[in-house]
Amino acid sequence: MKNTKNNMIYMNNQTLDRPKWEQIARPNQLAPPGNWNVWMILAGRGFGKTRSAAEAIKKWILSGNYKRIALVANTIQEARQVMVEGESGLLTISSDSEDEKPEFLSSRRLLIWPNGAIATLYGAEHYEHLRGPQFDAAWIDEFAKFQYPRETFEQLSFALRLGTNPKVILTTTPRPIQFIKDLMKREDVVTVRGTSLENIDNLSPTFLKQLEYLKGTRLEAQEIYAEILENQQNTLWSWEDIEACYKNPPHFLDNVVIGVDPAITSNDSSDETGIIVAGMDAIGKAYVLDDLSISAAPNIWAERVVEAYHKYGARVVVVERNAGGELLDNLIKSIDFDIKIKPVYAHKSKLTRAEPIVLLYQKKMIFHARQFHKLEMQMATYEPKSKSPDRLDAMVWAMSELFHISGNNGSNVSPLVWQI
């Protein structure tokens, strides 16, 4: 989107001159011509995907040609925060005129326009809720985040049975999931690519500064330039292993630990403190239950660790002690003296420590209770000898504790690991 800061004149909080979207949008932000069923926007963060889709949906609705729309995000909360109420959401981009402004009934998950059009919010985590309703259009946001992308899309496709020309807009920063590749090959799908830097005039200085830290990494290629990264031989985890690791844990786990990879400083360039909650069931399967990693001062992340310890009934907090020594233990103890802490030391290389955990994923011994996007990005893009990934480190420490992996060299691994 072009810079629009000077394109509006305000008087008494009323917009007197609102430029039309077609006047300020870049060509690849406008709905493509031709006979298509799916418009897929694969673009980097900050490209303007949300605005592009919201403006298209608004135009379709105001034309009177589309009356029943599905808004599908990873969760209902994300659908509301991004697609409806976000800075580029449907409520925000609509004027206050009686003909255009929809009413949002949050308790019913509905947006209702003056002309009778209705949009309903859905979370992909419960994609089966799409069974039954009927639509003539849909918008799917951040599709690559979905735990069940194929199942969600297929269920939605069955529901698109109203009108003469049902259409879907799919917006996402890409991940190399197979179903996205399958969609790109379909004749009824138009794929538009774009990078974050196309929208540089509207990106904050803080965001642009963060882009500097990604230069030269695989994350830069994926998150900024929207490239679909394939597995490389020198990465530890494959995307296929990650996509196969989702499974709901039992309701009760009596063996829960918290892995912590601490960051001592809390300035703009400091690492995050990795905080991963993991548990093991009665038959020896382990689960990542939560990712509470945070970039904050030590006293702040220590409080988060203590809260998680009690929330999940953890038996121990495993803290890497290479930096900070006993100071970190004392910090946590100062908040709650009764918390059990186990210090660990990274004597061996990160590769050596991680290899047994990679094997456990491959053997279907470790699962994720839900999608943990940032952790999984570190898993899939980490290459030995590259910058230390905080969430990944914390996860490795937690799983090493659950599976009794000691010595950091794989030689002293619980027999349980090798029985499968």
Secondary structure as a PSIPRED ss2 file (coil, helix, strand):
# PSIPRED VFORMAT (PSIPRED V4.0)

   1 M C   1.000  0.000  0.000
   2 K C   1.000  0.000  0.000
   3 N C   1.000  0.000  0.000
   4 T C   1.000  0.000  0.000
   5 K C   1.000  0.000  0.000
   6 N C   1.000  0.000  0.000
   7 N C   1.000  0.000  0.000
   8 M C   1.000  0.000  0.000
   9 I C   1.000  0.000  0.000
  10 Y E   0.000  0.000  1.000
  11 M E   0.000  0.000  1.000
  12 N C   1.000  0.000  0.000
  13 N C   1.000  0.000  0.000
  14 Q E   0.000  0.000  1.000
  15 T E   0.000  0.000  1.000
  16 L C   1.000  0.000  0.000
  17 D C   1.000  0.000  0.000
  18 R C   1.000  0.000  0.000
  19 P C   1.000  0.000  0.000
  20 K C   1.000  0.000  0.000
  21 W H   0.000  1.000  0.000
  22 E H   0.000  1.000  0.000
  23 Q H   0.000  1.000  0.000
  24 I H   0.000  1.000  0.000
  25 A C   1.000  0.000  0.000
  26 R C   1.000  0.000  0.000
  27 P H   0.000  1.000  0.000
  28 N H   0.000  1.000  0.000
  29 Q H   0.000  1.000  0.000
  30 L C   1.000  0.000  0.000
  31 A C   1.000  0.000  0.000
  32 P C   1.000  0.000  0.000
  33 P C   1.000  0.000  0.000
  34 G C   1.000  0.000  0.000
  35 N C   1.000  0.000  0.000
  36 W C   1.000  0.000  0.000
  37 N C   1.000  0.000  0.000
  38 V E   0.000  0.000  1.000
  39 W E   0.000  0.000  1.000
  40 M E   0.000  0.000  1.000
  41 I E   0.000  0.000  1.000
  42 L E   0.000  0.000  1.000
  43 A E   0.000  0.000  1.000
  44 G C   1.000  0.000  0.000
  45 R C   1.000  0.000  0.000
  46 G C   1.000  0.000  0.000
  47 F C   1.000  0.000  0.000
  48 G C   1.000  0.000  0.000
  49 K H   0.000  1.000  0.000
  50 T H   0.000  1.000  0.000
  51 R H   0.000  1.000  0.000
  52 S H   0.000  1.000  0.000
  53 A H   0.000  1.000  0.000
  54 A H   0.000  1.000  0.000
  55 E H   0.000  1.000  0.000
  56 A H   0.000  1.000  0.000
  57 I H   0.000  1.000  0.000
  58 K H   0.000  1.000  0.000
  59 K H   0.000  1.000  0.000
  60 W H   0.000  1.000  0.000
  61 I H   0.000  1.000  0.000
  62 L H   0.000  1.000  0.000
  63 S H   0.000  1.000  0.000
  64 G C   1.000  0.000  0.000
  65 N C   1.000  0.000  0.000
  66 Y C   1.000  0.000  0.000
  67 K C   1.000  0.000  0.000
  68 R E   0.000  0.000  1.000
  69 I E   0.000  0.000  1.000
  70 A E   0.000  0.000  1.000
  71 L E   0.000  0.000  1.000
  72 V E   0.000  0.000  1.000
  73 A E   0.000  0.000  1.000
  74 N C   1.000  0.000  0.000
  75 T C   1.000  0.000  0.000
  76 I H   0.000  1.000  0.000
  77 Q H   0.000  1.000  0.000
  78 E H   0.000  1.000  0.000
  79 A H   0.000  1.000  0.000
  80 R H   0.000  1.000  0.000
  81 Q H   0.000  1.000  0.000
  82 V H   0.000  1.000  0.000
  83 M H   0.000  1.000  0.000
  84 V H   0.000  1.000  0.000
  85 E C   1.000  0.000  0.000
  86 G C   1.000  0.000  0.000
  87 E C   1.000  0.000  0.000
  88 S C   1.000  0.000  0.000
  89 G C   1.000  0.000  0.000
  90 L H   0.000  1.000  0.000
  91 L H   0.000  1.000  0.000
  92 T H   0.000  1.000  0.000
  93 I H   0.000  1.000  0.000
  94 S C   1.000  0.000  0.000
  95 S C   1.000  0.000  0.000
  96 D C   1.000  0.000  0.000
  97 S C   1.000  0.000  0.000
  98 E C   1.000  0.000  0.000
  99 D C   1.000  0.000  0.000
 100 E C   1.000  0.000  0.000
 101 K C   1.000  0.000  0.000
 102 P C   1.000  0.000  0.000
 103 E E   0.000  0.000  1.000
 104 F E   0.000  0.000  1.000
 105 L E   0.000  0.000  1.000
 106 S H   0.000  1.000  0.000
 107 S H   0.000  1.000  0.000
 108 R H   0.000  1.000  0.000
 109 R C   1.000  0.000  0.000
 110 L E   0.000  0.000  1.000
 111 L E   0.000  0.000  1.000
 112 I E   0.000  0.000  1.000
 113 W C   1.000  0.000  0.000
 114 P C   1.000  0.000  0.000
 115 N C   1.000  0.000  0.000
 116 G C   1.000  0.000  0.000
 117 A C   1.000  0.000  0.000
 118 I E   0.000  0.000  1.000
 119 A E   0.000  0.000  1.000
 120 T E   0.000  0.000  1.000
 121 L E   0.000  0.000  1.000
 122 Y E   0.000  0.000  1.000
 123 G E   0.000  0.000  1.000
 124 A H   0.000  1.000  0.000
 125 E H   0.000  1.000  0.000
 126 H H   0.000  1.000  0.000
 127 Y H   0.000  1.000  0.000
 128 E H   0.000  1.000  0.000
 129 H H   0.000  1.000  0.000
 130 L H   0.000  1.000  0.000
 131 R C   1.000  0.000  0.000
 132 G C   1.000  0.000  0.000
 133 P C   1.000  0.000  0.000
 134 Q C   1.000  0.000  0.000
 135 F C   1.000  0.000  0.000
 136 D C   1.000  0.000  0.000
 137 A E   0.000  0.000  1.000
 138 A E   0.000  0.000  1.000
 139 W E   0.000  0.000  1.000
 140 I E   0.000  0.000  1.000
 141 D E   0.000  0.000  1.000
 142 E C   1.000  0.000  0.000
 143 F H   0.000  1.000  0.000
 144 A H   0.000  1.000  0.000
 145 K H   0.000  1.000  0.000
 146 F C   1.000  0.000  0.000
 147 Q C   1.000  0.000  0.000
 148 Y C   1.000  0.000  0.000
 149 P H   0.000  1.000  0.000
 150 R H   0.000  1.000  0.000
 151 E H   0.000  1.000  0.000
 152 T H   0.000  1.000  0.000
 153 F H   0.000  1.000  0.000
 154 E H   0.000  1.000  0.000
 155 Q H   0.000  1.000  0.000
 156 L H   0.000  1.000  0.000
 157 S H   0.000  1.000  0.000
 158 F H   0.000  1.000  0.000
 159 A H   0.000  1.000  0.000
 160 L C   1.000  0.000  0.000
 161 R C   1.000  0.000  0.000
 162 L C   1.000  0.000  0.000
 163 G C   1.000  0.000  0.000
 164 T C   1.000  0.000  0.000
 165 N C   1.000  0.000  0.000
 166 P C   1.000  0.000  0.000
 167 K E   0.000  0.000  1.000
 168 V E   0.000  0.000  1.000
 169 I E   0.000  0.000  1.000
 170 L E   0.000  0.000  1.000
 171 T E   0.000  0.000  1.000
 172 T E   0.000  0.000  1.000
 173 T C   1.000  0.000  0.000
 174 P C   1.000  0.000  0.000
 175 R C   1.000  0.000  0.000
 176 P C   1.000  0.000  0.000
 177 I C   1.000  0.000  0.000
 178 Q H   0.000  1.000  0.000
 179 F H   0.000  1.000  0.000
 180 I H   0.000  1.000  0.000
 181 K H   0.000  1.000  0.000
 182 D H   0.000  1.000  0.000
 183 L H   0.000  1.000  0.000
 184 M H   0.000  1.000  0.000
 185 K H   0.000  1.000  0.000
 186 R C   1.000  0.000  0.000
 187 E C   1.000  0.000  0.000
 188 D C   1.000  0.000  0.000
 189 V E   0.000  0.000  1.000
 190 V E   0.000  0.000  1.000
 191 T E   0.000  0.000  1.000
 192 V E   0.000  0.000  1.000
 193 R E   0.000  0.000  1.000
 194 G E   0.000  0.000  1.000
 195 T C   1.000  0.000  0.000
 196 S H   0.000  1.000  0.000
 197 L H   0.000  1.000  0.000
 198 E H   0.000  1.000  0.000
 199 N H   0.000  1.000  0.000
 200 I H   0.000  1.000  0.000
 201 D H   0.000  1.000  0.000
 202 N H   0.000  1.000  0.000
 203 L C   1.000  0.000  0.000
 204 S C   1.000  0.000  0.000
 205 P H   0.000  1.000  0.000
 206 T H   0.000  1.000  0.000
 207 F H   0.000  1.000  0.000
 208 L H   0.000  1.000  0.000
 209 K H   0.000  1.000  0.000
 210 Q H   0.000  1.000  0.000
 211 L H   0.000  1.000  0.000
 212 E H   0.000  1.000  0.000
 213 Y H   0.000  1.000  0.000
 214 L C   1.000  0.000  0.000
 215 K C   1.000  0.000  0.000
 216 G C   1.000  0.000  0.000
 217 T C   1.000  0.000  0.000
 218 R H   0.000  1.000  0.000
 219 L H   0.000  1.000  0.000
 220 E H   0.000  1.000  0.000
 221 A H   0.000  1.000  0.000
 222 Q H   0.000  1.000  0.000
 223 E H   0.000  1.000  0.000
 224 I H   0.000  1.000  0.000
 225 Y C   1.000  0.000  0.000
 226 A C   1.000  0.000  0.000
 227 E C   1.000  0.000  0.000
 228 I C   1.000  0.000  0.000
 229 L C   1.000  0.000  0.000
 230 E C   1.000  0.000  0.000
 231 N C   1.000  0.000  0.000
 232 Q C   1.000  0.000  0.000
 233 Q C   1.000  0.000  0.000
 234 N C   1.000  0.000  0.000
 235 T C   1.000  0.000  0.000
 236 L C   1.000  0.000  0.000
 237 W C   1.000  0.000  0.000
 238 S C   1.000  0.000  0.000
 239 W H   0.000  1.000  0.000
 240 E H   0.000  1.000  0.000
 241 D H   0.000  1.000  0.000
 242 I H   0.000  1.000  0.000
 243 E H   0.000  1.000  0.000
 244 A C   1.000  0.000  0.000
 245 C C   1.000  0.000  0.000
 246 Y E   0.000  0.000  1.000
 247 K C   1.000  0.000  0.000
 248 N C   1.000  0.000  0.000
 249 P C   1.000  0.000  0.000
 250 P C   1.000  0.000  0.000
 251 H C   1.000  0.000  0.000
 252 F C   1.000  0.000  0.000
 253 L C   1.000  0.000  0.000
 254 D C   1.000  0.000  0.000
 255 N E   0.000  0.000  1.000
 256 V E   0.000  0.000  1.000
 257 V E   0.000  0.000  1.000
 258 I E   0.000  0.000  1.000
 259 G E   0.000  0.000  1.000
 260 V E   0.000  0.000  1.000
 261 D E   0.000  0.000  1.000
 262 P C   1.000  0.000  0.000
 263 A C   1.000  0.000  0.000
 264 I C   1.000  0.000  0.000
 265 T C   1.000  0.000  0.000
 266 S C   1.000  0.000  0.000
 267 N C   1.000  0.000  0.000
 268 D C   1.000  0.000  0.000
 269 S C   1.000  0.000  0.000
 270 S C   1.000  0.000  0.000
 271 D C   1.000  0.000  0.000
 272 E C   1.000  0.000  0.000
 273 T E   0.000  0.000  1.000
 274 G E   0.000  0.000  1.000
 275 I E   0.000  0.000  1.000
 276 I E   0.000  0.000  1.000
 277 V E   0.000  0.000  1.000
 278 A E   0.000  0.000  1.000
 279 G E   0.000  0.000  1.000
 280 M E   0.000  0.000  1.000
 281 D C   1.000  0.000  0.000
 282 A C   1.000  0.000  0.000
 283 I C   1.000  0.000  0.000
 284 G C   1.000  0.000  0.000
 285 K C   1.000  0.000  0.000
 286 A E   0.000  0.000  1.000
 287 Y E   0.000  0.000  1.000
 288 V E   0.000  0.000  1.000
 289 L E   0.000  0.000  1.000
 290 D E   0.000  0.000  1.000
 291 D E   0.000  0.000  1.000
 292 L C   1.000  0.000  0.000
 293 S C   1.000  0.000  0.000
 294 I E   0.000  0.000  1.000
 295 S C   1.000  0.000  0.000
 296 A C   1.000  0.000  0.000
 297 A C   1.000  0.000  0.000
 298 P H   0.000  1.000  0.000
 299 N H   0.000  1.000  0.000
 300 I H   0.000  1.000  0.000
 301 W H   0.000  1.000  0.000
 302 A H   0.000  1.000  0.000
 303 E H   0.000  1.000  0.000
 304 R H   0.000  1.000  0.000
 305 V H   0.000  1.000  0.000
 306 V H   0.000  1.000  0.000
 307 E H   0.000  1.000  0.000
 308 A H   0.000  1.000  0.000
 309 Y H   0.000  1.000  0.000
 310 H H   0.000  1.000  0.000
 311 K H   0.000  1.000  0.000
 312 Y C   1.000  0.000  0.000
 313 G C   1.000  0.000  0.000
 314 A C   1.000  0.000  0.000
 315 R C   1.000  0.000  0.000
 316 V E   0.000  0.000  1.000
 317 V E   0.000  0.000  1.000
 318 V E   0.000  0.000  1.000
 319 V E   0.000  0.000  1.000
 320 E E   0.000  0.000  1.000
 321 R C   1.000  0.000  0.000
 322 N C   1.000  0.000  0.000
 323 A C   1.000  0.000  0.000
 324 G C   1.000  0.000  0.000
 325 G C   1.000  0.000  0.000
 326 E H   0.000  1.000  0.000
 327 L H   0.000  1.000  0.000
 328 L H   0.000  1.000  0.000
 329 D H   0.000  1.000  0.000
 330 N H   0.000  1.000  0.000
 331 L H   0.000  1.000  0.000
 332 I H   0.000  1.000  0.000
 333 K H   0.000  1.000  0.000
 334 S H   0.000  1.000  0.000
 335 I H   0.000  1.000  0.000
 336 D C   1.000  0.000  0.000
 337 F C   1.000  0.000  0.000
 338 D C   1.000  0.000  0.000
 339 I C   1.000  0.000  0.000
 340 K C   1.000  0.000  0.000
 341 I E   0.000  0.000  1.000
 342 K E   0.000  0.000  1.000
 343 P E   0.000  0.000  1.000
 344 V E   0.000  0.000  1.000
 345 Y C   1.000  0.000  0.000
 346 A C   1.000  0.000  0.000
 347 H C   1.000  0.000  0.000
 348 K C   1.000  0.000  0.000
 349 S C   1.000  0.000  0.000
 350 K H   0.000  1.000  0.000
 351 L H   0.000  1.000  0.000
 352 T H   0.000  1.000  0.000
 353 R H   0.000  1.000  0.000
 354 A H   0.000  1.000  0.000
 355 E H   0.000  1.000  0.000
 356 P H   0.000  1.000  0.000
 357 I H   0.000  1.000  0.000
 358 V H   0.000  1.000  0.000
 359 L H   0.000  1.000  0.000
 360 L H   0.000  1.000  0.000
 361 Y H   0.000  1.000  0.000
 362 Q H   0.000  1.000  0.000
 363 K C   1.000  0.000  0.000
 364 K C   1.000  0.000  0.000
 365 M C   1.000  0.000  0.000
 366 I E   0.000  0.000  1.000
 367 F E   0.000  0.000  1.000
 368 H E   0.000  0.000  1.000
 369 A C   1.000  0.000  0.000
 370 R C   1.000  0.000  0.000
 371 Q C   1.000  0.000  0.000
 372 F C   1.000  0.000  0.000
 373 H H   0.000  1.000  0.000
 374 K H   0.000  1.000  0.000
 375 L H   0.000  1.000  0.000
 376 E H   0.000  1.000  0.000
 377 M H   0.000  1.000  0.000
 378 Q H   0.000  1.000  0.000
 379 M H   0.000  1.000  0.000
 380 A H   0.000  1.000  0.000
 381 T H   0.000  1.000  0.000
 382 Y C   1.000  0.000  0.000
 383 E C   1.000  0.000  0.000
 384 P C   1.000  0.000  0.000
 385 K C   1.000  0.000  0.000
 386 S C   1.000  0.000  0.000
 387 K C   1.000  0.000  0.000
 388 S C   1.000  0.000  0.000
 389 P C   1.000  0.000  0.000
 390 D H   0.000  1.000  0.000
 391 R H   0.000  1.000  0.000
 392 L H   0.000  1.000  0.000
 393 D H   0.000  1.000  0.000
 394 A H   0.000  1.000  0.000
 395 M H   0.000  1.000  0.000
 396 V H   0.000  1.000  0.000
 397 W H   0.000  1.000  0.000
 398 A H   0.000  1.000  0.000
 399 M H   0.000  1.000  0.000
 400 S H   0.000  1.000  0.000
 401 E H   0.000  1.000  0.000
 402 L H   0.000  1.000  0.000
 403 F C   1.000  0.000  0.000
 404 H C   1.000  0.000  0.000
 405 I C   1.000  0.000  0.000
 406 S E   0.000  0.000  1.000
 407 G C   1.000  0.000  0.000
 408 N C   1.000  0.000  0.000
 409 N C   1.000  0.000  0.000
 410 G C   1.000  0.000  0.000
 411 S C   1.000  0.000  0.000
 412 N E   0.000  0.000  1.000
 413 V C   1.000  0.000  0.000
 414 S C   1.000  0.000  0.000
 415 P H   0.000  1.000  0.000
 416 L H   0.000  1.000  0.000
 417 V H   0.000  1.000  0.000
 418 W H   0.000  1.000  0.000
 419 Q C   1.000  0.000  0.000
 420 I C   1.000  0.000  0.000
